[in-house]
Amino acid sequence: MITTAASLPTAPSSLTTAGVLTEFSGSAQAMSLVGFTAVATVTLLLCVMTGPDRDDLDEFYTGYSSLSPMRNGLAIAGDYISAATVLGTGGVIALFGYDGVVLALSTALSLMLLMFLLAEPLRNAGRFTMGDALARRMPGRIVRITACVVTLAALMPMMLVQLAGTGDLLAFILGFSNDSLKTGVVVIVGALMIGYAAIGGMKGTALIQIIKIVMLLGSGGIIAVLILNRFDWDPGLLLGAAAAKSGVGTGYLHSGLQFSGGPYPELDMISAQLTVVLGGACLPHVTMRMYTARNARQVRRSLSWAVPSVALFVLIISVVGFGATALIGREVIAAADPQGNTAYLLGSMAAFGTEVSTAETLLFTTVATAVFLTLLASVAGMILACANSLAHDVFAAVASEPLTPRREMTIARLSAGAVGVTAIVLATLVQNRSLQPLVTLSFCLGASAIAPALVYSLFWRRYTRTGLMCTLIGGTLGVLVLMTGTNLVSGSPFAAFPRADFNWFPFTTTGLVSIPLGFACGWLGTVWSGRGKAEEQRKQYEAVEGWILAGAVGRGTEG
């Protein structure tokens, strides 16, 4: 979701309104700390137990495709629901009502797009990484290296947001505000995430994602039930109370509130929806899960579990978001965090009322632990995707001799460490700035560079290597240039550089311009290649078309 999960307050909450309590008591803080420690210890132990052997490359990259459709589907849903989605989406719903629900539904729609359009061809065309899928038709080092660069560019911003959010989340729940302590938390948790990726590989990180999604849906579902119970199981009464406490009346339940400050709010909303739908479906840490299924049929069955899980979470987060506003008010939520990222936690606490029992404190601990595990699992999956791409698409591709499985796995684990350390260092440098542009950047790159490249590579017969390079490079550069002109970077109080104003782009996200630009670059590059190259690529595509679209023939040679 195009909202940050990192701008959390640095002081404990002690907010109360009539009939509800939103203060994190000492017992809740203590139990949360115990829960965080326990889940970190248990999940790391599980990674050690399920991790691959040193020379078992297929197990490290795909877990031998041994996950059942249900487990793989839950892992896909776990990868898809990041901490930015949990906290950010809840905040958008709590602060902007209808607009937040529309963007949340776009998240579920994105996974459906992946399920019906890209999942099976991706599984058939790829082996370990996005570079494999692109090199199926166009083998070569430059294709793989460029794919790796775009993978890093798309996932590194998301990793920074998740890591910086870890320190702020613990500061918010546990009640400390010292910047040194937050930095220490980022470093410790970052090291833990590196361990997940390097030790557990695909199977270990999948196990963490499964535990995370089960905890999120279980604890969130109970909170949603408690909130509905407080409003006599009447959704209309809940929405009416939320609108009354929103400070904007019925406008809270109509479109246009979120982007009302911009010159073109309706187009801004469309741009955000396009970016979420296309970007979320194509981010590399999500698409890499397609390669863990044994065949196309298992991909379909896996996504038949993933889509309902994400849809259920959208329902839960909508109830909790509206419940937070209805119970404690939009003003209180905005005072705790202008971006609303604490709404999910505050709504969970407010659902208990003023008298909080030991069982309810334990439930809140479970909610907080689930969010903490979401942060851990999200970054671990992204680190693994980046490490796999570095090892398989760069080092293995440029090596003068084919790498042995043991050596490639060693490089993948070292790459996980390098990516993780880089993310930790950058996260500590930017943790005191608004990180919303970074989340938006990741989704925009997924929608504007990766999505056009995958669609063209998988379905357009005449697509050429030049077209592919133009798509990846042109889409990426377009996003980077346009992003500098958005109000997320400058020109607004909550921008990354609030004291500067070089805001020249009229939309919050770049999708409305950069997505067509990415597709146009691919078309122009292919036309520029000439008819001879296009005809050559058509013949190469026809040689593997049966396999890519239906898995009907052998895989052929690897790129």
C-alpha positions as CSV (number, residue, x, y, z in Angstrom):
1,M,0.0,0.0,0.0
2,I,1.2,3.5,-0.8
3,T,1.5,4.7,2.7
4,T,4.4,4.5,5.1
5,A,4.7,2.3,8.1
6,A,7.6,4.1,9.5
7,S,6.5,7.5,10.8
8,L,5.4,6.3,14.1
9,P,5.5,8.5,17.2
10,T,8.5,8.2,19.5
11,A,6.6,8.4,22.8
12,P,4.2,6.1,24.5
13,S,0.5,6.7,23.9
14,S,-1.6,7.9,26.8
15,L,-4.7,9.0,24.9
16,T,-8.2,8.5,26.4
17,T,-11.6,9.4,25.2
18,A,-15.0,8.8,26.7
19,G,-15.7,5.1,27.0
20,V,-12.4,3.8,25.6
21,L,-8.9,3.4,26.7
22,T,-5.9,3.7,24.4
23,E,-3.1,3.8,26.9
24,F,-0.5,1.0,26.7
25,S,-0.2,-0.1,30.3
26,G,2.9,-1.4,31.9
27,S,1.7,-5.0,31.7
28,A,0.9,-4.6,28.0
29,Q,4.3,-3.3,27.4
30,A,6.0,-6.0,29.4
31,M,4.0,-8.8,27.7
32,S,4.7,-7.3,24.3
33,L,8.4,-7.3,24.9
34,V,8.2,-10.9,26.0
35,G,6.1,-11.7,22.9
36,F,8.6,-10.0,20.6
37,T,11.5,-11.9,22.1
38,A,9.7,-15.2,22.0
39,V,8.6,-14.9,18.4
40,A,12.1,-13.8,17.3
41,T,13.7,-16.8,19.1
42,V,11.2,-19.4,17.9
43,T,11.2,-18.2,14.2
44,L,15.0,-18.1,14.1
45,L,15.1,-21.6,15.5
46,L,12.6,-22.8,12.9
47,C,14.8,-21.3,10.1
48,V,17.8,-23.2,11.4
49,M,15.8,-26.4,11.5
50,T,14.2,-26.0,8.0
51,G,17.2,-24.4,6.3
52,P,18.8,-26.1,3.3
53,D,22.1,-27.9,3.1
54,R,25.1,-26.0,2.0
55,D,25.1,-27.4,-1.5
56,D,21.4,-27.8,-2.1
57,L,20.7,-24.9,-4.5
58,D,17.1,-25.9,-5.5
59,E,16.2,-26.2,-1.8
60,F,17.6,-22.7,-1.0
61,Y,15.9,-21.0,-4.0
62,T,12.6,-22.8,-4.1
63,G,12.4,-25.1,-1.1
64,Y,12.3,-28.0,-3.6
65,S,8.7,-26.8,-4.4
66,S,7.7,-28.9,-1.5
67,L,5.1,-26.6,0.0
68,S,1.5,-27.7,-0.3
69,P,-0.8,-25.3,-2.2
70,M,-2.3,-24.1,1.1
71,R,1.0,-23.4,2.7
72,N,2.4,-21.8,-0.4
73,G,-0.8,-19.7,-0.7
74,L,-0.5,-18.5,2.9
75,A,3.2,-17.7,2.3
76,I,2.3,-15.6,-0.8
77,A,-0.4,-13.8,1.2
78,G,2.2,-13.2,3.9
79,D,4.7,-11.8,1.5
80,Y,2.0,-9.6,-0.1
81,I,0.8,-8.1,3.2
82,S,3.7,-6.0,4.5
83,A,3.9,-3.9,7.5
84,A,3.2,-0.9,5.3
85,T,-0.1,-2.5,4.4
86,V,-1.0,-3.4,8.0
87,L,-0.2,-0.1,9.5
88,G,-0.4,2.2,6.5
89,T,-3.7,0.9,5.1
90,G,-5.3,1.0,8.5
91,G,-4.2,4.6,8.8
92,V,-5.6,5.6,5.4
93,I,-9.0,4.0,6.3
94,A,-9.1,5.6,9.7
95,L,-8.2,9.1,8.4
96,F,-9.9,9.1,5.0
97,G,-12.6,6.6,5.1
98,Y,-14.0,5.6,1.7
99,D,-10.7,6.4,-0.1
100,G,-8.8,4.1,2.2
101,V,-11.2,1.2,1.6
102,V,-10.9,1.7,-2.2
103,L,-7.1,1.5,-2.0
104,A,-7.3,-1.5,0.3
105,L,-9.6,-3.2,-2.3
106,S,-7.0,-2.4,-4.9
107,T,-4.6,-4.5,-3.0
108,A,-6.8,-7.6,-3.3
109,L,-7.5,-6.8,-6.9
110,S,-3.7,-6.7,-7.5
111,L,-3.3,-10.2,-6.3
112,M,-6.2,-11.3,-8.5
113,L,-4.4,-9.8,-11.5
114,L,-1.4,-11.8,-10.6
115,M,-3.5,-14.9,-10.3
116,F,-5.4,-14.7,-13.6
117,L,-2.8,-13.1,-15.9
118,L,0.8,-13.6,-14.8
119,A,1.2,-16.4,-12.3
120,E,1.2,-19.4,-14.6
121,P,3.4,-17.9,-17.3
122,L,5.8,-16.7,-14.7
123,R,6.0,-20.2,-13.1
124,N,6.6,-21.7,-16.6
125,A,9.1,-19.2,-17.8
126,G,11.2,-18.7,-14.6
127,R,13.2,-20.9,-12.4
128,F,14.6,-18.9,-9.4
129,T,14.4,-15.2,-10.2
130,M,12.7,-12.5,-12.3
131,G,15.9,-12.5,-14.4
132,D,15.2,-16.2,-15.3
133,A,11.7,-15.2,-16.6
134,L,13.1,-12.4,-18.7
135,A,16.0,-14.3,-20.0
136,R,13.8,-17.2,-21.2
137,R,13.4,-15.5,-24.5
138,M,16.4,-13.2,-24.4
139,P,19.4,-14.9,-22.8
140,G,22.4,-12.7,-21.9
141,R,24.3,-11.1,-19.1
142,I,23.0,-7.6,-19.7
143,V,19.3,-8.7,-19.3
144,R,20.0,-10.5,-16.0
145,I,22.2,-7.7,-14.6
146,T,19.6,-5.1,-15.5
147,A,16.8,-7.2,-13.9
148,C,18.9,-7.4,-10.7
149,V,19.4,-3.7,-10.6
150,V,15.7,-3.0,-11.0
151,T,14.9,-5.7,-8.3
152,L,17.2,-3.9,-5.9
153,A,15.8,-0.5,-6.8
154,A,12.3,-1.6,-6.3
155,L,12.8,-3.5,-3.0
156,M,15.5,-1.5,-1.2
157,P,13.1,1.5,-0.4
158,M,10.5,-0.9,1.0
159,M,13.2,-2.5,3.2
160,L,14.2,0.9,4.6
161,V,10.7,1.7,5.5
162,Q,10.1,-1.6,7.3
163,L,13.4,-1.5,9.2
164,A,13.0,2.1,10.3
165,G,9.4,1.3,11.2
166,T,10.7,-1.5,13.5
167,G,12.5,0.9,15.8
168,D,9.6,3.4,15.8
169,L,7.0,0.6,16.4
170,L,8.9,-0.7,19.5
171,A,9.4,2.8,20.7
172,F,5.6,3.5,20.4
173,I,4.5,0.3,22.2
174,L,7.3,0.0,24.8
175,G,7.4,3.7,25.6
176,F,10.9,4.9,24.9
177,S,11.9,7.9,22.7
178,N,15.7,7.7,22.7
179,D,17.1,7.8,19.1
180,S,20.0,5.6,20.1
181,L,17.7,2.9,21.4
182,K,15.7,3.0,18.2
183,T,18.9,2.7,16.1
184,G,20.0,-0.2,18.3
185,V,16.6,-1.9,17.6
186,V,17.0,-1.4,13.9
187,V,20.5,-3.0,13.9
188,I,19.5,-6.0,16.1
189,V,16.3,-6.7,14.2
190,G,18.1,-6.1,10.8
191,A,20.6,-8.7,11.8
192,L,17.8,-11.1,12.7
193,M,16.2,-10.6,9.3
194,I,19.5,-11.3,7.6
195,G,19.7,-14.6,9.5
196,Y,16.2,-15.5,8.4
197,A,17.1,-15.0,4.7
198,A,20.6,-16.5,4.8
199,I,19.9,-19.5,7.0
200,G,16.3,-20.4,6.1
201,G,16.2,-19.7,2.4
202,M,12.9,-19.9,0.6
203,K,11.5,-22.7,2.9
204,G,12.4,-20.9,6.1
205,T,11.1,-17.6,5.1
206,A,7.9,-19.2,3.8
207,L,7.4,-20.8,7.3
208,I,7.7,-17.3,8.9
209,Q,5.2,-15.9,6.4
210,I,2.7,-18.6,7.2
211,I,3.0,-18.0,11.0
212,K,2.7,-14.3,10.4
213,I,-0.4,-14.4,8.2
214,V,-2.2,-16.8,10.6
215,M,-1.4,-14.6,13.6
216,L,-2.5,-11.5,11.7
217,L,-5.8,-12.9,10.5
218,G,-6.5,-14.6,13.9
219,S,-5.8,-11.7,16.2
220,G,-7.2,-9.1,13.7
221,G,-10.3,-11.1,13.2
222,I,-11.0,-11.2,17.0
223,I,-10.4,-7.4,17.2
224,A,-12.8,-6.8,14.3
225,V,-15.5,-9.0,16.1
226,L,-15.0,-7.0,19.3
227,I,-15.5,-3.7,17.4
228,L,-18.6,-4.9,15.7
229,N,-19.9,-6.1,19.0
230,R,-19.6,-2.6,20.4
231,F,-21.8,-1.4,17.6
232,D,-24.5,-4.1,18.0
233,W,-23.2,-5.9,14.9
234,D,-24.5,-3.1,12.7
235,P,-22.0,-2.0,10.1
236,G,-24.2,1.0,9.3
237,L,-24.0,2.1,12.9
238,L,-20.2,1.7,12.8
239,L,-19.8,3.8,9.6
240,G,-22.2,6.5,11.0
241,A,-20.2,6.7,14.2
242,A,-16.9,6.9,12.3
243,A,-18.3,9.7,10.0
244,A,-19.5,11.6,13.1
245,K,-16.1,11.4,14.7
246,S,-14.2,12.1,11.5
247,G,-14.7,15.9,11.7
248,V,-15.7,16.0,8.0
249,G,-19.2,14.6,8.2
250,T,-20.6,12.5,5.3
251,G,-17.6,13.4,3.2
252,Y,-15.7,10.7,5.1
253,L,-17.9,8.1,3.4
254,H,-17.5,9.5,-0.1
255,S,-14.6,9.7,-2.5
256,G,-12.1,12.5,-2.7
257,L,-11.0,13.2,0.9
258,Q,-7.5,11.7,0.7
259,F,-6.3,13.7,-2.3
260,S,-8.5,16.8,-1.8
261,G,-5.4,19.0,-1.3
262,G,-4.1,18.4,-4.8
263,P,-5.2,20.1,-8.0
264,Y,-6.7,17.0,-9.6
265,P,-7.9,14.7,-6.7
266,E,-9.9,12.3,-8.9
267,L,-6.9,11.7,-11.3
268,D,-4.6,11.4,-8.3
269,M,-6.9,8.7,-6.9
270,I,-6.9,6.8,-10.2
271,S,-3.1,7.1,-10.4
272,A,-2.7,5.6,-6.9
273,Q,-5.1,2.7,-7.7
274,L,-3.2,1.9,-10.9
275,T,0.1,1.9,-9.1
276,V,-1.2,-0.4,-6.3
277,V,-2.8,-2.8,-8.7
278,L,0.1,-3.2,-11.1
279,G,2.9,-2.6,-8.7
280,G,1.8,-4.9,-6.0
281,A,1.4,-7.8,-8.3
282,C,4.8,-7.5,-9.9
283,L,7.2,-6.7,-7.0
284,P,10.0,-9.4,-7.1
285,H,9.6,-10.7,-3.6
286,V,6.0,-11.6,-4.5
287,T,6.6,-13.1,-8.0
288,M,9.5,-15.2,-6.6
289,R,6.9,-17.2,-4.7
290,M,5.5,-18.4,-8.1
291,Y,8.6,-20.5,-8.6
292,T,8.0,-22.5,-5.4
293,A,5.0,-24.3,-6.9
294,R,5.7,-27.6,-8.7
295,N,3.5,-26.8,-11.7
296,A,1.0,-24.4,-13.1
297,R,-1.9,-26.2,-11.5
298,Q,-0.3,-25.8,-8.1
299,V,0.2,-22.1,-8.8
300,R,-3.5,-21.7,-9.3
301,R,-4.3,-23.7,-6.2
302,S,-1.8,-21.6,-4.2
303,L,-3.3,-18.3,-5.3
304,S,-6.8,-19.7,-4.6
305,W,-5.7,-19.7,-0.9
306,A,-3.8,-16.4,-1.1
307,V,-6.5,-14.3,-2.7
308,P,-9.2,-15.1,0.0
309,S,-6.6,-14.6,2.7
310,V,-5.8,-11.1,1.5
311,A,-9.5,-10.3,0.9
312,L,-10.2,-11.3,4.5
313,F,-7.4,-9.1,5.7
314,V,-8.9,-6.2,3.7
315,L,-12.2,-6.7,5.5
316,I,-10.5,-6.9,8.9
317,I,-8.4,-3.8,8.4
318,S,-11.5,-1.9,7.2
319,V,-13.4,-2.8,10.3
320,V,-10.5,-1.9,12.6
321,G,-9.8,1.3,10.7
322,F,-13.4,2.5,10.9
323,G,-13.6,1.3,14.5
324,A,-10.5,3.3,15.5
325,T,-12.1,6.5,14.2
326,A,-15.5,5.7,15.6
327,L,-14.2,4.9,19.1
328,I,-11.4,7.5,19.6
329,G,-11.9,10.0,16.8
330,R,-10.0,11.1,13.7
331,E,-8.4,14.0,15.6
332,V,-6.9,11.8,18.3
333,I,-5.5,9.4,15.6
334,A,-3.9,12.2,13.7
335,A,-2.5,13.7,16.9
336,A,-0.8,10.4,17.6
337,D,0.6,10.2,14.0
338,P,-0.3,12.5,11.2
339,Q,-0.1,9.6,8.7
340,G,-2.4,7.4,10.9
341,N,0.0,4.5,11.1
342,T,-0.9,3.9,14.8
343,A,-4.6,3.5,14.0
344,Y,-4.5,-0.3,13.8
345,L,-2.9,-0.5,17.3
346,L,-4.9,2.2,18.8
347,G,-8.1,0.7,17.4
348,S,-7.2,-2.7,18.8
349,M,-6.7,-1.2,22.3
350,A,-9.8,0.9,22.1
351,A,-11.9,-2.1,21.2
352,F,-11.5,-3.3,24.8
353,G,-13.1,-0.3,26.4
354,T,-12.0,1.3,29.7
355,E,-11.7,-1.9,31.7
356,V,-9.0,-4.1,30.2
357,S,-8.8,-7.7,31.5
358,T,-5.7,-9.9,31.5
359,A,-7.2,-11.9,28.6
360,E,-7.6,-8.6,26.6
361,T,-4.1,-7.6,27.4
362,L,-2.9,-10.9,26.1
363,L,-4.9,-10.4,23.0
364,F,-3.3,-7.0,22.4
365,T,0.1,-8.5,23.0
366,T,-0.8,-11.0,20.2
367,V,-1.8,-8.2,17.9
368,A,1.4,-6.2,18.6
369,T,3.5,-9.4,18.2
370,A,1.8,-10.2,14.8
371,V,2.7,-6.7,13.6
372,F,6.3,-7.1,14.8
373,L,6.5,-10.5,13.0
374,T,5.1,-8.8,9.9
375,L,8.0,-6.4,9.9
376,L,10.5,-9.3,10.4
377,A,9.0,-11.5,7.7
378,S,8.5,-8.7,5.1
379,V,12.1,-7.6,5.2
380,A,13.4,-11.2,5.3
381,G,11.5,-12.0,2.1
382,M,12.8,-8.9,0.4
383,I,16.4,-9.6,1.4
384,L,16.0,-13.1,0.0
385,A,14.7,-11.9,-3.3
386,C,17.5,-9.4,-3.7
387,A,20.2,-11.9,-2.6
388,N,18.8,-14.6,-5.0
389,S,19.0,-12.1,-7.8
390,L,22.5,-11.0,-7.0
391,A,23.8,-14.5,-6.8
392,H,21.9,-16.1,-9.7
393,D,21.6,-13.2,-12.1
394,V,24.8,-11.3,-11.5
395,F,27.6,-13.5,-10.0
396,A,26.6,-16.7,-11.7
397,A,26.0,-14.9,-15.0
398,V,29.3,-13.1,-15.1
399,A,31.5,-16.0,-13.9
400,S,33.9,-17.3,-16.4
401,E,33.0,-20.9,-15.4
402,P,29.7,-22.3,-14.2
403,L,29.4,-22.0,-10.4
404,T,29.0,-25.1,-8.4
405,P,25.8,-25.2,-6.3
406,R,27.7,-24.9,-3.1
407,R,29.6,-21.8,-4.3
408,E,26.4,-20.2,-5.6
409,M,24.6,-20.8,-2.4
410,T,27.5,-19.3,-0.4
411,I,27.4,-16.2,-2.7
412,A,23.6,-16.0,-2.1
413,R,24.1,-16.1,1.6
414,L,26.9,-13.5,1.5
415,S,24.6,-11.4,-0.8
416,A,21.9,-11.6,1.8
417,G,24.3,-10.2,4.4
418,A,25.5,-7.4,2.1
419,V,21.9,-6.4,1.2
420,G,20.8,-6.5,4.8
421,V,23.8,-4.5,6.1
422,T,23.2,-1.9,3.4
423,A,19.6,-1.6,4.3
424,I,20.4,-1.3,8.0
425,V,22.9,1.5,7.5
426,L,20.5,3.4,5.2
427,A,17.6,2.9,7.5
428,T,19.5,4.4,10.5
429,L,20.3,7.4,8.3
430,V,16.7,8.1,7.1
431,Q,14.7,7.0,10.1
432,N,13.9,10.5,11.3
433,R,12.5,11.6,7.9
434,S,9.2,11.0,6.3
435,L,9.5,7.7,4.5
436,Q,6.3,7.7,2.6
437,P,8.1,8.5,-0.7
438,L,10.0,5.3,-0.4
439,V,6.9,3.1,-0.2
440,T,5.4,5.0,-3.2
441,L,8.7,4.6,-5.1
442,S,8.7,0.8,-4.7
443,F,5.1,0.4,-6.0
444,C,5.7,2.9,-8.9
445,L,8.8,1.0,-10.0
446,G,6.9,-2.3,-9.9
447,A,4.1,-0.8,-11.9
448,S,6.1,1.2,-14.4
449,A,9.2,-0.9,-15.1
450,I,8.7,-4.5,-13.9
451,A,5.0,-4.9,-15.0
452,P,5.5,-3.8,-18.6
453,A,8.7,-5.9,-18.9
454,L,6.9,-9.0,-17.7
455,V,3.7,-8.5,-19.7
456,Y,5.7,-7.9,-22.9
457,S,8.1,-10.7,-22.3
458,L,5.4,-13.2,-21.5
459,F,2.9,-12.3,-24.2
460,W,4.3,-10.2,-27.0
461,R,5.9,-12.3,-29.7
462,R,7.9,-9.5,-31.4
463,Y,9.3,-8.0,-28.2
464,T,13.1,-7.6,-28.6
465,R,16.1,-7.3,-26.2
466,T,16.3,-3.5,-27.0
467,G,12.6,-3.2,-26.1
468,L,13.2,-5.0,-22.8
469,M,16.1,-2.8,-21.9
470,C,14.2,0.4,-22.8
471,T,11.3,-0.8,-20.7
472,L,13.3,-1.5,-17.6
473,I,15.6,1.5,-17.9
474,G,13.1,4.0,-19.3
475,G,10.4,3.0,-16.7
476,T,12.8,3.2,-13.8
477,L,14.3,6.6,-14.9
478,G,10.8,8.0,-15.5
479,V,9.7,7.1,-12.0
480,L,12.9,8.5,-10.4
481,V,12.5,11.8,-12.3
482,L,8.8,12.3,-11.7
483,M,9.0,11.3,-8.0
484,T,11.3,14.2,-7.3
485,G,8.5,16.5,-8.3
486,T,5.7,15.0,-6.1
487,N,4.5,16.6,-2.8
488,L,5.8,13.5,-1.0
489,V,9.4,14.8,-1.6
490,S,8.8,18.5,-1.0
491,G,6.2,21.2,-0.9
492,S,4.1,19.8,2.0
493,P,4.5,19.6,5.8
494,F,4.9,15.8,5.8
495,A,7.3,15.6,2.8
496,A,10.8,14.1,3.0
497,F,12.1,17.6,2.7
498,P,9.4,19.8,4.3
499,R,11.4,23.0,4.3
500,A,12.0,22.8,0.5
501,D,9.6,23.3,-2.3
502,F,10.4,22.0,-5.7
503,N,7.0,20.3,-6.2
504,W,6.2,20.5,-9.9
505,F,4.4,17.2,-10.5
506,P,0.6,17.5,-9.9
507,F,0.0,13.9,-8.6
508,T,1.1,12.1,-5.4
509,T,2.1,9.0,-7.3
510,T,3.8,8.8,-10.7
511,G,1.7,6.0,-12.1
512,L,-0.7,7.9,-14.3
513,V,2.4,9.1,-16.4
514,S,5.1,6.5,-15.7
515,I,3.1,3.4,-16.3
516,P,2.2,4.4,-19.9
517,L,5.7,5.6,-20.3
518,G,7.1,2.2,-19.3
519,F,4.9,0.4,-21.9
520,A,5.7,3.1,-24.5
521,C,9.4,2.7,-24.0
522,G,9.1,-1.1,-24.6
523,W,7.1,-0.5,-27.8
524,L,9.5,2.2,-29.1
525,G,12.6,0.1,-28.3
526,T,11.1,-2.9,-30.2
527,V,10.2,-0.7,-33.2
528,W,13.7,0.8,-33.1
529,S,15.2,-2.7,-33.3
530,G,13.8,-3.1,-36.8
531,R,11.7,-5.8,-38.4
532,G,14.6,-8.2,-38.7
533,K,15.2,-8.4,-34.9
534,A,11.4,-8.4,-34.2
535,E,11.0,-11.4,-36.6
536,E,13.9,-13.2,-35.0
537,Q,12.4,-12.7,-31.6
538,R,9.0,-13.9,-32.8
539,K,10.7,-17.2,-33.9
540,Q,12.5,-17.5,-30.6
541,Y,9.2,-16.8,-28.7
542,E,7.3,-19.4,-30.8
543,A,9.9,-22.0,-29.8
544,V,9.1,-21.6,-26.1
545,E,5.5,-20.2,-26.4
546,G,3.9,-23.5,-25.6
547,W,5.9,-23.9,-22.4
548,I,5.4,-20.3,-21.2
549,L,1.7,-20.1,-21.8
550,A,0.7,-23.7,-21.0
551,G,3.7,-25.7,-19.8
552,A,3.3,-27.9,-22.8
553,V,6.9,-28.4,-23.9
554,G,10.3,-28.7,-22.3
555,R,11.9,-25.7,-20.7
556,G,14.7,-25.5,-23.2
557,T,17.9,-23.9,-22.4
558,E,18.5,-21.5,-19.5
559,G,19.5,-17.9,-20.2
